[in-house]
Amino acid sequence: MDLIGWFGAVADLEGALVEDNGGGRLSVLFPDHLRRRLQVGEMESFGMEERDSDVGRLLHDQNPVIAGMGEILAEKGRLATAELPGKPQLLRIPEAFLNRHFTAQNFIYRYRDQQIVTVRYLVIPFLLGAVSDMKTERIVTFILNETTRTVPLGMENDLAAALPQALHSSARSGFSDPAPSTGAGATENLSLMKEMVRRQAMQLFPEFLRSSERRMIRDLERLQEYYGAIAREIETGAKKRWGVDGEREKAAGRLEAARLEYEKKIQDVRDKYAVEIQAEPLGALRLEASAVVLHIRMQRRKKVMQIELPVNPLNGRLEAIPCASCHTPVLNGFLCDEMHFLCAACHPNCPFCRKH
């Protein structure tokens, strides 16, 4: 989308009537709130003037208004709400669907019932970065079902197609549900999402991590060669003066000093190439939708736990449960004796039970 198209799309989203006049020009009928915000008239024409040296600037009577429209869009991008239209159908054979997609490794479960309920998804684009002596970063969108605290696998791909319509419909219908809150629950959800995104760095930055490791090993090998040569030189010199009084003690002191310096240099190299994973939210979208939710009873020995697993309304996939330890979303899990849901890697030694 070019700049003039972007301007028209944002104006349309804000309730303006936009007409394409061809040749990269638009006629826009502004609502009152946009007229006041952008300081424009009720009906205006906009375009890209070819004679202007800065062709990346949207002009209106020789005055730029692109900054004002950008501020409006940025405000919506930080905290926004939308509603997915449509209502799903109940599953015909929910037990069979559940058995195909959910696996219990060391417990049993029973399907109880299904309902169509309203759920809320928290959609957050994160700036995920890996930092050592160098830095790499990319934007990763993560989604959490706030209602059931499940993870809709693959929803971000389907959301790309559905979101424009959802935002457009919400704007037209005056959908005014409050923006994502900043209470304790929201803080906990954000922390959980940040930890999940951080764990994706191993898959998203493999070459960066391998490159940092290679450079660290190279520098460690150079240190080993350098201080190994110093140690050999000290030992050779000491052997030549072996009969001199106190020579052994002096050589041992020099070797100890070299060893301490070597260990310090090793730690400096490790600190230099240690990779820090950063995940910073760029905005938040709360998306409301109707979904089929399966009510399940899980049992291990004599202990019982009730859970809710939604069927994602966009892709029809069963949503995953985060591992209680590492937060990896799984549909093939274990229960410890204290009913913590765990992935295969965390199950043998439940970190929660081990603490107690």
Contacts in CASP RR format, 6 or more apart in sequence:
PFRMAT RR
TARGET T0000
AUTHOR 0000-0000-0000
METHOD contacts of the structure
MODEL  1
MDLIGWFGAVADLEGALVEDNGGGRLSVLFPDHLRRRLQVGEMESFGMEE
RDSDVGRLLHDQNPVIAGMGEILAEKGRLATAELPGKPQLLRIPEAFLNR
HFTAQNFIYRYRDQQIVTVRYLVIPFLLGAVSDMKTERIVTFILNETTRT
VPLGMENDLAAALPQALHSSARSGFSDPAPSTGAGATENLSLMKEMVRRQ
AMQLFPEFLRSSERRMIRDLERLQEYYGAIAREIETGAKKRWGVDGEREK
AAGRLEAARLEYEKKIQDVRDKYAVEIQAEPLGALRLEASAVVLHIRMQR
RKKVMQIELPVNPLNGRLEAIPCASCHTPVLNGFLCDEMHFLCAACHPNC
PFCRKH
1 9 0 8 1.000
3 48 0 8 1.000
3 56 0 8 1.000
3 58 0 8 1.000
3 66 0 8 1.000
4 24 0 8 1.000
4 25 0 8 1.000
4 26 0 8 1.000
4 46 0 8 1.000
4 47 0 8 1.000
4 48 0 8 1.000
4 58 0 8 1.000
5 26 0 8 1.000
7 26 0 8 1.000
7 46 0 8 1.000
7 58 0 8 1.000
7 66 0 8 1.000
7 69 0 8 1.000
8 16 0 8 1.000
8 18 0 8 1.000
8 26 0 8 1.000
8 28 0 8 1.000
10 69 0 8 1.000
10 70 0 8 1.000
10 72 0 8 1.000
10 73 0 8 1.000
11 18 0 8 1.000
11 26 0 8 1.000
11 28 0 8 1.000
11 30 0 8 1.000
11 34 0 8 1.000
11 69 0 8 1.000
12 18 0 8 1.000
13 167 0 8 1.000
13 168 0 8 1.000
13 171 0 8 1.000
14 31 0 8 1.000
14 33 0 8 1.000
14 34 0 8 1.000
14 72 0 8 1.000
14 171 0 8 1.000
15 31 0 8 1.000
15 34 0 8 1.000
15 171 0 8 1.000
16 28 0 8 1.000
16 29 0 8 1.000
16 30 0 8 1.000
16 31 0 8 1.000
16 34 0 8 1.000
17 28 0 8 1.000
17 29 0 8 1.000
18 26 0 8 1.000
18 27 0 8 1.000
18 28 0 8 1.000
18 29 0 8 1.000
19 26 0 8 1.000
19 27 0 8 1.000
19 28 0 8 1.000
20 26 0 8 1.000
21 27 0 8 1.000
21 45 0 8 1.000
24 47 0 8 1.000
24 48 0 8 1.000
25 45 0 8 1.000
25 46 0 8 1.000
25 47 0 8 1.000
26 45 0 8 1.000
26 46 0 8 1.000
26 47 0 8 1.000
27 43 0 8 1.000
27 44 0 8 1.000
27 45 0 8 1.000
28 43 0 8 1.000
28 44 0 8 1.000
28 45 0 8 1.000
28 46 0 8 1.000
29 42 0 8 1.000
29 43 0 8 1.000
30 38 0 8 1.000
30 40 0 8 1.000
30 41 0 8 1.000
30 42 0 8 1.000
30 43 0 8 1.000
30 44 0 8 1.000
34 40 0 8 1.000
34 72 0 8 1.000
35 41 0 8 1.000
35 42 0 8 1.000
37 68 0 8 1.000
37 72 0 8 1.000
38 65 0 8 1.000
38 68 0 8 1.000
38 69 0 8 1.000
39 65 0 8 1.000
40 60 0 8 1.000
40 65 0 8 1.000
44 60 0 8 1.000
45 60 0 8 1.000
46 58 0 8 1.000
46 59 0 8 1.000
46 60 0 8 1.000
46 65 0 8 1.000
47 58 0 8 1.000
47 59 0 8 1.000
47 60 0 8 1.000
48 55 0 8 1.000
48 56 0 8 1.000
48 57 0 8 1.000
48 58 0 8 1.000
48 59 0 8 1.000
49 59 0 8 1.000
52 59 0 8 1.000
57 64 0 8 1.000
57 66 0 8 1.000
58 64 0 8 1.000
58 65 0 8 1.000
58 66 0 8 1.000
77 283 0 8 1.000
77 285 0 8 1.000
78 283 0 8 1.000
78 284 0 8 1.000
79 179 0 8 1.000
79 180 0 8 1.000
79 283 0 8 1.000
79 284 0 8 1.000
80 167 0 8 1.000
80 179 0 8 1.000
80 284 0 8 1.000
80 285 0 8 1.000
80 286 0 8 1.000
81 170 0 8 1.000
81 175 0 8 1.000
81 176 0 8 1.000
81 177 0 8 1.000
81 178 0 8 1.000
81 179 0 8 1.000
81 285 0 8 1.000
81 286 0 8 1.000
81 287 0 8 1.000
81 288 0 8 1.000
82 163 0 8 1.000
82 166 0 8 1.000
82 167 0 8 1.000
82 169 0 8 1.000
82 170 0 8 1.000
82 175 0 8 1.000
82 285 0 8 1.000
82 286 0 8 1.000
82 287 0 8 1.000
82 288 0 8 1.000
83 166 0 8 1.000
83 169 0 8 1.000
83 170 0 8 1.000
83 173 0 8 1.000
83 175 0 8 1.000
83 177 0 8 1.000
83 287 0 8 1.000
83 288 0 8 1.000
83 289 0 8 1.000
84 162 0 8 1.000
84 166 0 8 1.000
84 287 0 8 1.000
84 288 0 8 1.000
84 289 0 8 1.000
84 290 0 8 1.000
84 313 0 8 1.000
84 314 0 8 1.000
85 165 0 8 1.000
85 166 0 8 1.000
85 169 0 8 1.000
86 290 0 8 1.000
86 313 0 8 1.000
87 116 0 8 1.000
87 290 0 8 1.000
88 116 0 8 1.000
88 290 0 8 1.000
88 291 0 8 1.000
88 292 0 8 1.000
88 311 0 8 1.000
88 313 0 8 1.000
89 292 0 8 1.000
90 114 0 8 1.000
90 116 0 8 1.000
90 292 0 8 1.000
91 97 0 8 1.000
91 114 0 8 1.000
91 292 0 8 1.000
91 294 0 8 1.000
91 311 0 8 1.000
94 111 0 8 1.000
94 114 0 8 1.000
94 294 0 8 1.000
95 111 0 8 1.000
97 311 0 8 1.000
97 318 0 8 1.000
98 111 0 8 1.000
98 294 0 8 1.000
98 296 0 8 1.000
98 309 0 8 1.000
98 318 0 8 1.000
101 317 0 8 1.000
101 318 0 8 1.000
101 331 0 8 1.000
102 109 0 8 1.000
102 296 0 8 1.000
102 309 0 8 1.000
102 318 0 8 1.000
102 331 0 8 1.000
102 332 0 8 1.000
103 331 0 8 1.000
103 332 0 8 1.000
103 333 0 8 1.000
104 298 0 8 1.000
104 333 0 8 1.000
104 335 0 8 1.000
105 332 0 8 1.000
105 333 0 8 1.000
105 334 0 8 1.000
105 344 0 8 1.000
105 347 0 8 1.000
106 300 0 8 1.000
106 334 0 8 1.000
106 335 0 8 1.000
106 347 0 8 1.000
107 298 0 8 1.000
107 299 0 8 1.000
107 300 0 8 1.000
107 334 0 8 1.000
107 335 0 8 1.000
108 298 0 8 1.000
108 299 0 8 1.000
108 300 0 8 1.000
109 296 0 8 1.000
109 297 0 8 1.000
109 298 0 8 1.000
109 299 0 8 1.000
110 296 0 8 1.000
110 297 0 8 1.000
110 299 0 8 1.000
111 294 0 8 1.000
111 295 0 8 1.000
111 296 0 8 1.000
112 295 0 8 1.000
112 296 0 8 1.000
112 297 0 8 1.000
112 306 0 8 1.000
113 294 0 8 1.000
113 295 0 8 1.000
114 292 0 8 1.000
114 293 0 8 1.000
114 294 0 8 1.000
114 295 0 8 1.000
115 292 0 8 1.000
115 293 0 8 1.000
115 295 0 8 1.000
116 290 0 8 1.000
116 291 0 8 1.000
116 292 0 8 1.000
116 293 0 8 1.000
117 147 0 8 1.000
117 290 0 8 1.000
117 291 0 8 1.000
117 293 0 8 1.000
118 147 0 8 1.000
118 288 0 8 1.000
118 289 0 8 1.000
118 290 0 8 1.000
118 291 0 8 1.000
119 145 0 8 1.000
119 146 0 8 1.000
119 147 0 8 1.000
119 148 0 8 1.000
119 288 0 8 1.000
119 289 0 8 1.000
119 290 0 8 1.000
119 291 0 8 1.000
119 293 0 8 1.000
119 310 0 8 1.000
120 145 0 8 1.000
120 146 0 8 1.000
120 147 0 8 1.000
120 286 0 8 1.000
120 287 0 8 1.000
120 288 0 8 1.000
120 289 0 8 1.000
121 143 0 8 1.000
121 144 0 8 1.000
121 145 0 8 1.000
121 146 0 8 1.000
121 152 0 8 1.000
121 155 0 8 1.000
121 286 0 8 1.000
121 287 0 8 1.000
121 288 0 8 1.000
121 289 0 8 1.000
122 143 0 8 1.000
122 144 0 8 1.000
122 146 0 8 1.000
122 180 0 8 1.000
122 189 0 8 1.000
122 193 0 8 1.000
122 284 0 8 1.000
122 285 0 8 1.000
122 286 0 8 1.000
122 287 0 8 1.000
123 141 0 8 1.000
123 142 0 8 1.000
123 143 0 8 1.000
123 156 0 8 1.000
123 159 0 8 1.000
123 284 0 8 1.000
123 285 0 8 1.000
123 286 0 8 1.000
123 287 0 8 1.000
124 141 0 8 1.000
124 142 0 8 1.000
124 143 0 8 1.000
124 190 0 8 1.000
124 193 0 8 1.000
124 281 0 8 1.000
124 282 0 8 1.000
124 283 0 8 1.000
124 284 0 8 1.000
124 285 0 8 1.000
125 139 0 8 1.000
125 140 0 8 1.000
125 141 0 8 1.000
125 281 0 8 1.000
125 282 0 8 1.000
125 283 0 8 1.000
126 139 0 8 1.000
126 140 0 8 1.000
126 141 0 8 1.000
126 142 0 8 1.000
126 193 0 8 1.000
126 194 0 8 1.000
126 197 0 8 1.000
126 279 0 8 1.000
126 280 0 8 1.000
126 281 0 8 1.000
126 282 0 8 1.000
127 137 0 8 1.000
127 138 0 8 1.000
127 139 0 8 1.000
127 278 0 8 1.000
127 279 0 8 1.000
127 280 0 8 1.000
127 281 0 8 1.000
127 282 0 8 1.000
128 137 0 8 1.000
128 138 0 8 1.000
128 139 0 8 1.000
128 140 0 8 1.000
128 197 0 8 1.000
128 198 0 8 1.000
128 200 0 8 1.000
128 201 0 8 1.000
128 204 0 8 1.000
128 277 0 8 1.000
128 278 0 8 1.000
128 279 0 8 1.000
129 135 0 8 1.000
129 136 0 8 1.000
129 137 0 8 1.000
129 138 0 8 1.000
129 201 0 8 1.000
129 205 0 8 1.000
129 277 0 8 1.000
129 278 0 8 1.000
129 279 0 8 1.000
130 136 0 8 1.000
130 137 0 8 1.000
130 201 0 8 1.000
130 205 0 8 1.000
130 208 0 8 1.000
130 209 0 8 1.000
130 275 0 8 1.000
130 276 0 8 1.000
130 277 0 8 1.000
130 278 0 8 1.000
131 275 0 8 1.000
131 276 0 8 1.000
131 277 0 8 1.000
131 278 0 8 1.000
132 212 0 8 1.000
132 272 0 8 1.000
132 273 0 8 1.000
132 274 0 8 1.000
132 275 0 8 1.000
132 276 0 8 1.000
133 212 0 8 1.000
133 215 0 8 1.000
133 272 0 8 1.000
133 273 0 8 1.000
134 208 0 8 1.000
134 211 0 8 1.000
134 212 0 8 1.000
136 205 0 8 1.000
136 208 0 8 1.000
137 278 0 8 1.000
138 204 0 8 1.000
139 282 0 8 1.000
140 197 0 8 1.000
140 200 0 8 1.000
140 204 0 8 1.000
140 279 0 8 1.000
141 156 0 8 1.000
141 159 0 8 1.000
142 156 0 8 1.000
142 193 0 8 1.000
142 196 0 8 1.000
142 197 0 8 1.000
143 151 0 8 1.000
143 152 0 8 1.000
143 155 0 8 1.000
143 156 0 8 1.000
143 159 0 8 1.000
144 150 0 8 1.000
144 151 0 8 1.000
144 189 0 8 1.000
144 192 0 8 1.000
144 193 0 8 1.000
145 151 0 8 1.000
145 152 0 8 1.000
145 310 0 8 1.000
145 319 0 8 1.000
146 189 0 8 1.000
146 286 0 8 1.000
147 310 0 8 1.000
148 293 0 8 1.000
148 308 0 8 1.000
148 309 0 8 1.000
148 310 0 8 1.000
148 319 0 8 1.000
149 189 0 8 1.000
149 192 0 8 1.000
149 322 0 8 1.000
150 308 0 8 1.000
150 309 0 8 1.000
150 310 0 8 1.000
150 319 0 8 1.000
150 320 0 8 1.000
150 321 0 8 1.000
150 322 0 8 1.000
150 329 0 8 1.000
151 196 0 8 1.000
151 319 0 8 1.000
151 320 0 8 1.000
151 321 0 8 1.000
151 322 0 8 1.000
151 329 0 8 1.000
152 310 0 8 1.000
152 312 0 8 1.000
152 314 0 8 1.000
152 315 0 8 1.000
152 317 0 8 1.000
152 319 0 8 1.000
152 320 0 8 1.000
153 312 0 8 1.000
153 317 0 8 1.000
153 319 0 8 1.000
153 320 0 8 1.000
153 329 0 8 1.000
154 315 0 8 1.000
154 317 0 8 1.000
155 312 0 8 1.000
155 314 0 8 1.000
155 315 0 8 1.000
158 314 0 8 1.000
158 315 0 8 1.000
159 287 0 8 1.000
159 314 0 8 1.000
162 314 0 8 1.000
166 287 0 8 1.000
169 175 0 8 1.000
177 286 0 8 1.000
177 288 0 8 1.000
179 284 0 8 1.000
179 286 0 8 1.000
180 186 0 8 1.000
180 284 0 8 1.000
180 286 0 8 1.000
190 281 0 8 1.000
192 322 0 8 1.000
192 327 0 8 1.000
194 279 0 8 1.000
194 281 0 8 1.000
195 327 0 8 1.000
196 322 0 8 1.000
196 327 0 8 1.000
196 328 0 8 1.000
196 329 0 8 1.000
197 279 0 8 1.000
198 277 0 8 1.000
198 279 0 8 1.000
199 326 0 8 1.000
199 327 0 8 1.000
199 328 0 8 1.000
201 209 0 8 1.000
201 277 0 8 1.000
202 209 0 8 1.000
208 275 0 8 1.000
209 275 0 8 1.000
212 273 0 8 1.000
212 275 0 8 1.000
213 273 0 8 1.000
215 273 0 8 1.000
216 269 0 8 1.000
216 270 0 8 1.000
216 272 0 8 1.000
216 273 0 8 1.000
219 269 0 8 1.000
219 272 0 8 1.000
219 273 0 8 1.000
220 266 0 8 1.000
220 269 0 8 1.000
223 262 0 8 1.000
223 265 0 8 1.000
223 266 0 8 1.000
223 269 0 8 1.000
227 258 0 8 1.000
227 259 0 8 1.000
227 261 0 8 1.000
227 262 0 8 1.000
227 265 0 8 1.000
230 258 0 8 1.000
231 255 0 8 1.000
231 258 0 8 1.000
231 259 0 8 1.000
234 251 0 8 1.000
234 254 0 8 1.000
234 255 0 8 1.000
234 258 0 8 1.000
235 251 0 8 1.000
235 255 0 8 1.000
237 251 0 8 1.000
238 247 0 8 1.000
238 248 0 8 1.000
238 250 0 8 1.000
238 251 0 8 1.000
241 247 0 8 1.000
242 248 0 8 1.000
289 313 0 8 1.000
289 314 0 8 1.000
290 313 0 8 1.000
291 310 0 8 1.000
291 311 0 8 1.000
291 312 0 8 1.000
291 313 0 8 1.000
292 310 0 8 1.000
292 311 0 8 1.000
292 313 0 8 1.000
293 308 0 8 1.000
293 309 0 8 1.000
293 310 0 8 1.000
293 311 0 8 1.000
294 308 0 8 1.000
294 309 0 8 1.000
294 310 0 8 1.000
294 311 0 8 1.000
294 318 0 8 1.000
295 306 0 8 1.000
295 307 0 8 1.000
295 308 0 8 1.000
296 306 0 8 1.000
296 307 0 8 1.000
296 308 0 8 1.000
296 309 0 8 1.000
297 304 0 8 1.000
297 305 0 8 1.000
297 306 0 8 1.000
298 304 0 8 1.000
298 305 0 8 1.000
298 306 0 8 1.000
298 307 0 8 1.000
298 335 0 8 1.000
298 339 0 8 1.000
299 305 0 8 1.000
300 335 0 8 1.000
300 337 0 8 1.000
300 339 0 8 1.000
301 337 0 8 1.000
303 337 0 8 1.000
303 338 0 8 1.000
303 339 0 8 1.000
305 335 0 8 1.000
305 339 0 8 1.000
307 321 0 8 1.000
309 318 0 8 1.000
309 319 0 8 1.000
309 321 0 8 1.000
310 318 0 8 1.000
310 319 0 8 1.000
311 317 0 8 1.000
311 318 0 8 1.000
311 319 0 8 1.000
312 318 0 8 1.000
312 319 0 8 1.000
318 331 0 8 1.000
320 329 0 8 1.000
320 330 0 8 1.000
320 331 0 8 1.000
321 329 0 8 1.000
321 330 0 8 1.000
321 331 0 8 1.000
321 333 0 8 1.000
321 341 0 8 1.000
322 328 0 8 1.000
322 329 0 8 1.000
322 330 0 8 1.000
323 329 0 8 1.000
323 330 0 8 1.000
323 341 0 8 1.000
323 342 0 8 1.000
323 343 0 8 1.000
323 346 0 8 1.000
324 340 0 8 1.000
324 341 0 8 1.000
324 342 0 8 1.000
324 346 0 8 1.000
324 350 0 8 1.000
324 352 0 8 1.000
325 340 0 8 1.000
325 342 0 8 1.000
325 343 0 8 1.000
325 346 0 8 1.000
325 350 0 8 1.000
325 351 0 8 1.000
325 352 0 8 1.000
326 343 0 8 1.000
326 345 0 8 1.000
326 346 0 8 1.000
328 343 0 8 1.000
328 345 0 8 1.000
330 341 0 8 1.000
330 343 0 8 1.000
330 344 0 8 1.000
332 344 0 8 1.000
333 341 0 8 1.000
333 342 0 8 1.000
333 343 0 8 1.000
333 344 0 8 1.000
333 347 0 8 1.000
334 341 0 8 1.000
334 342 0 8 1.000
334 343 0 8 1.000
334 344 0 8 1.000
334 347 0 8 1.000
335 341 0 8 1.000
335 342 0 8 1.000
336 342 0 8 1.000
336 347 0 8 1.000
336 350 0 8 1.000
336 352 0 8 1.000
336 353 0 8 1.000
337 350 0 8 1.000
337 353 0 8 1.000
338 350 0 8 1.000
338 352 0 8 1.000
338 353 0 8 1.000
340 350 0 8 1.000
340 352 0 8 1.000
340 353 0 8 1.000
342 350 0 8 1.000
END
